[in-house]
Amino acid sequence: MNGKGRTIDNIIIERFFRTLKQSNIYISDYQTIKEPKKGIKEYIYKYNFKRFHSSLNYQKPMNVYLDFIDKAA
């Protein structure tokens, strides 16, 4: 870590939070506390298990992770 508030130190999670906010939170009209909890949980599932990522050669993150675990074992 090079310093407080440097986004380059946490670039992966900062990018994920940006995507989460733009693709889910800002466009949703949540009325209660339970609604965003459910909506964010569903979005994270979709992000990891259903969504193809260009940075992963258009694969799903969980598939890449599980392949890595299988090869490491």
Secondary structure, DSSP 8 states (H G I E B T S, - for coil): --STT-GGGGHHHHHHHHHHIIIIITT----SSHHHHHHHHHHHHIIIII--BGGGTSB-HHHHHHHHHHHH-
